[in-house]
Structures are given as C-alpha cells and as structure tokens.
Amino acid sequence: MAISKQELQINEEIRDREVLVIDADGEKKGVMSARDAQKLAYDQNLDLVKIAPQATPPVCRVMDYGKYCFEQQKREKEARKNQRVVEIKEIRMFSAIDTHDFETKVAQGKKFLQGGDKVKVSVRFRKRAIAHPHLGEELLERYRDEIGDVAVVDKPPKMEGRAIVMFMSPKQNKPEKGDKGAKKQKPQTQPQEAPAAETPEEEPAEA
C-alpha cells in the first residue's frame, strides 16, 4: 500500500478513535483503537505509523520508522544522482561574422549538444544591419546545416528584438538494424528505397 506523502504521524501523535492496522509483514490486523494499535507496535519494538490519514478509518502500519526514513532518503539520493539537468546554452553571433569565428561557434554548439544540452542560437544585428533580417536567417540556416548530424531544430528562426533566434536539441539517433538472416531471404525484384536522412539542427553558444 502506497504511503501518503503528507507529514507522517507516528506513535502517540496518532489520536484517532479507531484505525485499520497493517502489521510489519503487510497483513491486515483489523480495526482497533489507536491505543491498542500502539501497544501492538510497542510489543514488537516497532513504531505505529499513519500511512493513509484520509482513509476511513485511517490506516496505520507497524514498522521500523527509522529504517523506513533511511531507505527513503537513500532512494531519493539515488534518484537525484541519476537525474541530469538539461540546460539551454546560448551561442551568440553577429550577422557580419568571419569564417573563423563561425567555425568556432559551430564547434561550441556541437560540444553542448553532444553533452546532452539544448542550444539557443542567436544572430544579433548592429545598427542598420537590422534592415536586412534575411542575412540572419541565412546564417542560421548555414549553422543548422553545419551541425545537422548532431542536432534537430526545436523552434525555427524567429525575430526577438534586434536578434533572430533558433532553438535546437540533441539528435536522437536510432540504432541501425542488423542484417542477420539476410542470406536466407529471397532476392527482391526491386531494390528498397532507403529512408531520407533527417537534417538535424543545432544552436550556437555564447561567445
């Protein structure tokens, strides 16, 4: 039985007139007074813990409360350890960027994406350059093509103030199917057409 996530009441804190008791082996002992339930737990050198306060009558379980808390903390610690926080890294460029800087931004984007993070690529316009937004779009398309092997576009280029931005995520490559048993198959009269390769896109990292 799932234990309520609310703050648990134990032993003398339980003052209900009647409770449904589950013993340490998970078997129902029936409905009894809170006093009798506490005595049952004490006789086993264990605790009485209210695990379902909203039930009628409330459900209490006989257990080692200290051990239960330790195991809960251990499970939560393991869960946090296995979790990875995905960050959004930003790569900034200007519409007039030279080849070397562009290649550097591409390398940064690939590094972020291969590390499992998402990328926001922004192209900023200086002064009168804002009158030519197509230059920013072309730069983002070029960037997308450069990192298409490791990224997909989440959000296509869009103007935000004096910048045009694009969001990208790591590409999830599907494992290729093996050709086991291919020799046993009869030759086909027509070759099968291979599926078109996806063109993933990435976002630049802030300089």
NUZA-901421 format. One record per residue (C-alpha): residue number from 1; x negated, y negated, z negated; residue in one letter. Coordinates in steps of 0.5 Angstrom, whole numbers. Example, Ala and Ser with C-alpha at 12.3 -4.5 7.8 and 13.67 -1.06 7.14 Angstrom:
# residues 2
<pos:1 east:-25 north:9 up:-16 code:A> $
<pos:2 east:-27 north:2 up:-14 code:S> $
END
This chain:
# residues 207
<pos:1 east:0 north:0 up:0 code:M> $
<pos:2 east:-3 north:-7 up:2 code:A> $
<pos:3 east:-5 north:-11 up:-4 code:I> $
<pos:4 east:-2 north:-18 up:-4 code:S> $
<pos:5 east:-7 north:-24 up:-2 code:K> $
<pos:6 east:-4 north:-28 up:-8 code:Q> $
<pos:7 east:-8 north:-29 up:-14 code:E> $
<pos:8 east:-7 north:-22 up:-18 code:L> $
<pos:9 east:-4 north:-22 up:-25 code:Q> $
<pos:10 east:-8 north:-16 up:-29 code:I> $
<pos:11 east:-6 north:-13 up:-36 code:N> $
<pos:12 east:-3 north:-18 up:-41 code:E> $
<pos:13 east:-2 north:-23 up:-35 code:E> $
<pos:14 east:4 north:-18 up:-33 code:I> $
<pos:15 east:10 north:-20 up:-37 code:R> $
<pos:16 east:16 north:-17 up:-32 code:D> $
<pos:17 east:21 north:-13 up:-36 code:R> $
<pos:18 east:20 north:-8 up:-31 code:E> $
<pos:19 east:15 north:-6 up:-26 code:V> $
<pos:20 east:14 north:0 up:-21 code:L> $
<pos:21 east:8 north:4 up:-23 code:V> $
<pos:22 east:3 north:7 up:-18 code:I> $
<pos:23 east:-3 north:11 up:-21 code:D> $
<pos:24 east:-10 north:11 up:-19 code:A> $
<pos:25 east:-9 north:17 up:-14 code:D> $
<pos:26 east:-4 north:13 up:-11 code:G> $
<pos:27 east:2 north:17 up:-13 code:E> $
<pos:28 east:9 north:13 up:-16 code:K> $
<pos:29 east:10 north:14 up:-23 code:K> $
<pos:30 east:16 north:11 up:-23 code:G> $
<pos:31 east:20 north:4 up:-26 code:V> $
<pos:32 east:18 north:3 up:-33 code:M> $
<pos:33 east:17 north:-3 up:-38 code:S> $
<pos:34 east:10 north:-8 up:-37 code:A> $
<pos:35 east:8 north:-6 up:-44 code:R> $
<pos:36 east:9 north:2 up:-42 code:D> $
<pos:37 east:5 north:1 up:-36 code:A> $
<pos:38 east:-1 north:-3 up:-39 code:Q> $
<pos:39 east:-1 north:3 up:-44 code:K> $
<pos:40 east:-2 north:8 up:-39 code:L> $
<pos:41 east:-7 north:4 up:-36 code:A> $
<pos:42 east:-11 north:3 up:-42 code:Y> $
<pos:43 east:-11 north:10 up:-44 code:D> $
<pos:44 east:-15 north:12 up:-37 code:Q> $
<pos:45 east:-19 north:6 up:-39 code:N> $
<pos:46 east:-17 north:2 up:-33 code:L> $
<pos:47 east:-13 north:-4 up:-31 code:D> $
<pos:48 east:-6 north:-5 up:-29 code:L> $
<pos:49 east:-6 north:-10 up:-23 code:V> $
<pos:50 east:0 north:-13 up:-20 code:K> $
<pos:51 east:0 north:-12 up:-13 code:I> $
<pos:52 east:6 north:-14 up:-10 code:A> $
<pos:53 east:10 north:-19 up:-14 code:P> $
<pos:54 east:15 north:-21 up:-9 code:Q> $
<pos:55 east:18 north:-13 up:-9 code:A> $
<pos:56 east:24 north:-12 up:-14 code:T> $
<pos:57 east:22 north:-9 up:-19 code:P> $
<pos:58 east:14 north:-12 up:-18 code:P> $
<pos:59 east:9 north:-6 up:-16 code:V> $
<pos:60 east:3 north:-5 up:-20 code:C> $
<pos:61 east:-2 north:-1 up:-19 code:R> $
<pos:62 east:-7 north:3 up:-24 code:V> $
<pos:63 east:-14 north:1 up:-22 code:M> $
<pos:64 east:-21 north:-1 up:-24 code:D> $
<pos:65 east:-20 north:-8 up:-22 code:Y> $
<pos:66 east:-28 north:-10 up:-23 code:G> $
<pos:67 east:-30 north:-5 up:-18 code:K> $
<pos:68 east:-24 north:-7 up:-13 code:Y> $
<pos:69 east:-26 north:-14 up:-13 code:C> $
<pos:70 east:-34 north:-12 up:-12 code:F> $
<pos:71 east:-31 north:-8 up:-6 code:E> $
<pos:72 east:-27 north:-14 up:-3 code:Q> $
<pos:73 east:-33 north:-18 up:-4 code:Q> $
<pos:74 east:-37 north:-13 up:0 code:K> $
<pos:75 east:-32 north:-12 up:5 code:R> $
<pos:76 east:-32 north:-20 up:6 code:E> $
<pos:77 east:-39 north:-21 up:6 code:K> $
<pos:78 east:-40 north:-15 up:12 code:E> $
<pos:79 east:-34 north:-19 up:16 code:A> $
<pos:80 east:-38 north:-25 up:16 code:R> $
<pos:81 east:-44 north:-22 up:17 code:K> $
<pos:82 east:-41 north:-19 up:24 code:N> $
<pos:83 east:-38 north:-25 up:26 code:Q> $
<pos:84 east:-41 north:-30 up:31 code:R> $
<pos:85 east:-39 north:-37 up:31 code:V> $
<pos:86 east:-38 north:-39 up:39 code:V> $
<pos:87 east:-41 north:-47 up:40 code:E> $
<pos:88 east:-40 north:-51 up:45 code:I> $
<pos:89 east:-46 north:-54 up:48 code:K> $
<pos:90 east:-46 north:-60 up:52 code:E> $
<pos:91 east:-51 north:-62 up:58 code:I> $
<pos:92 east:-51 north:-69 up:60 code:R> $
<pos:93 east:-53 north:-71 up:67 code:M> $
<pos:94 east:-53 north:-78 up:71 code:F> $
<pos:95 east:-50 north:-78 up:78 code:S> $
<pos:96 east:-57 north:-80 up:80 code:A> $
<pos:97 east:-62 north:-74 up:77 code:I> $
<pos:98 east:-68 north:-72 up:80 code:D> $
<pos:99 east:-69 north:-65 up:82 code:T> $
<pos:100 east:-74 north:-63 up:76 code:H> $
<pos:101 east:-69 north:-66 up:71 code:D> $
<pos:102 east:-63 north:-62 up:75 code:F> $
<pos:103 east:-67 north:-55 up:74 code:E> $
<pos:104 east:-69 north:-57 up:67 code:T> $
<pos:105 east:-61 north:-58 up:66 code:K> $
<pos:106 east:-60 north:-51 up:69 code:V> $
<pos:107 east:-65 north:-47 up:65 code:A> $
<pos:108 east:-62 north:-50 up:59 code:Q> $
<pos:109 east:-55 north:-48 up:61 code:G> $
<pos:110 east:-57 north:-41 up:62 code:K> $
<pos:111 east:-60 north:-41 up:56 code:K> $
<pos:112 east:-54 north:-43 up:52 code:F> $
<pos:113 east:-49 north:-38 up:56 code:L> $
<pos:114 east:-54 north:-32 up:55 code:Q> $
<pos:115 east:-54 north:-34 up:48 code:G> $
<pos:116 east:-46 north:-33 up:48 code:G> $
<pos:117 east:-44 north:-40 up:47 code:D> $
<pos:118 east:-40 north:-44 up:52 code:K> $
<pos:119 east:-42 north:-50 up:55 code:V> $
<pos:120 east:-40 north:-57 up:57 code:K> $
<pos:121 east:-43 north:-60 up:63 code:V> $
<pos:122 east:-42 north:-68 up:64 code:S> $
<pos:123 east:-44 north:-73 up:69 code:V> $
<pos:124 east:-45 north:-80 up:67 code:R> $
<pos:125 east:-44 north:-86 up:72 code:F> $
<pos:126 east:-48 north:-92 up:71 code:R> $
<pos:127 east:-45 north:-99 up:72 code:K> $
<pos:128 east:-43 north:-99 up:80 code:R> $
<pos:129 east:-44 north:-91 up:81 code:A> $
<pos:130 east:-37 north:-90 up:77 code:I> $
<pos:131 east:-34 north:-93 up:84 code:A> $
<pos:132 east:-37 north:-86 up:87 code:H> $
<pos:133 east:-34 north:-80 up:83 code:P> $
<pos:134 east:-35 north:-75 up:89 code:H> $
<pos:135 east:-42 north:-76 up:87 code:L> $
<pos:136 east:-41 north:-73 up:80 code:G> $
<pos:137 east:-36 north:-67 up:83 code:E> $
<pos:138 east:-41 north:-65 up:88 code:E> $
<pos:139 east:-47 north:-65 up:82 code:L> $
<pos:140 east:-42 north:-61 up:78 code:L> $
<pos:141 east:-41 north:-56 up:84 code:E> $
<pos:142 east:-48 north:-55 up:85 code:R> $
<pos:143 east:-49 north:-54 up:78 code:Y> $
<pos:144 east:-44 north:-49 up:78 code:R> $
<pos:145 east:-47 north:-45 up:84 code:D> $
<pos:146 east:-54 north:-45 up:80 code:E> $
<pos:147 east:-51 north:-41 up:74 code:I> $
<pos:148 east:-46 north:-38 up:77 code:G> $
<pos:149 east:-49 north:-31 up:76 code:D> $
<pos:150 east:-48 north:-32 up:68 code:V> $
<pos:151 east:-42 north:-37 up:68 code:A> $
<pos:152 east:-35 north:-38 up:69 code:V> $
<pos:153 east:-31 north:-44 up:69 code:V> $
<pos:154 east:-26 north:-45 up:64 code:D> $
<pos:155 east:-24 north:-52 up:66 code:K> $
<pos:156 east:-26 north:-55 up:73 code:P> $
<pos:157 east:-29 north:-62 up:73 code:P> $
<pos:158 east:-25 north:-68 up:70 code:K> $
<pos:159 east:-26 north:-75 up:69 code:M> $
<pos:160 east:-26 north:-77 up:62 code:E> $
<pos:161 east:-28 north:-85 up:61 code:G> $
<pos:162 east:-35 north:-86 up:65 code:R> $
<pos:163 east:-36 north:-79 up:66 code:A> $
<pos:164 east:-34 north:-73 up:69 code:I> $
<pos:165 east:-34 north:-66 up:65 code:V> $
<pos:166 east:-33 north:-59 up:66 code:M> $
<pos:167 east:-33 north:-53 up:61 code:F> $
<pos:168 east:-36 north:-46 up:62 code:M> $
<pos:169 east:-36 north:-40 up:59 code:S> $
<pos:170 east:-41 north:-34 up:59 code:P> $
<pos:171 east:-39 north:-29 up:64 code:K> $
<pos:172 east:-37 north:-22 up:62 code:Q> $
<pos:173 east:-40 north:-17 up:67 code:N> $
<pos:174 east:-36 north:-11 up:68 code:K> $
<pos:175 east:-41 north:-4 up:68 code:P> $
<pos:176 east:-41 north:-1 up:75 code:E> $
<pos:177 east:-38 north:6 up:75 code:K> $
<pos:178 east:-43 north:11 up:77 code:G> $
<pos:179 east:-43 north:15 up:83 code:D> $
<pos:180 east:-43 north:22 up:80 code:K> $
<pos:181 east:-39 north:27 up:84 code:G> $
<pos:182 east:-40 north:23 up:90 code:A> $
<pos:183 east:-43 north:29 up:94 code:K> $
<pos:184 east:-36 north:33 up:92 code:K> $
<pos:185 east:-32 north:28 up:95 code:Q> $
<pos:186 east:-30 north:29 up:103 code:K> $
<pos:187 east:-33 north:23 up:107 code:P> $
<pos:188 east:-28 north:18 up:109 code:Q> $
<pos:189 east:-26 north:16 up:116 code:T> $
<pos:190 east:-26 north:8 up:114 code:Q> $
<pos:191 east:-31 north:5 up:109 code:P> $
<pos:192 east:-28 north:2 up:103 code:Q> $
<pos:193 east:-29 north:-6 up:102 code:E> $
<pos:194 east:-33 north:-8 up:96 code:A> $
<pos:195 east:-29 north:-13 up:92 code:P> $
<pos:196 east:-31 north:-20 up:93 code:A> $
<pos:197 east:-36 north:-22 up:87 code:A> $
<pos:198 east:-34 north:-27 up:82 code:E> $
<pos:199 east:-37 north:-34 up:82 code:T> $
<pos:200 east:-38 north:-36 up:75 code:P> $
<pos:201 east:-40 north:-43 up:73 code:E> $
<pos:202 east:-44 north:-46 up:67 code:E> $
<pos:203 east:-44 north:-53 up:63 code:E> $
<pos:204 east:-50 north:-57 up:62 code:P> $
<pos:205 east:-54 north:-58 up:56 code:A> $
<pos:206 east:-55 north:-65 up:53 code:E> $
<pos:207 east:-62 north:-68 up:54 code:A> $
END
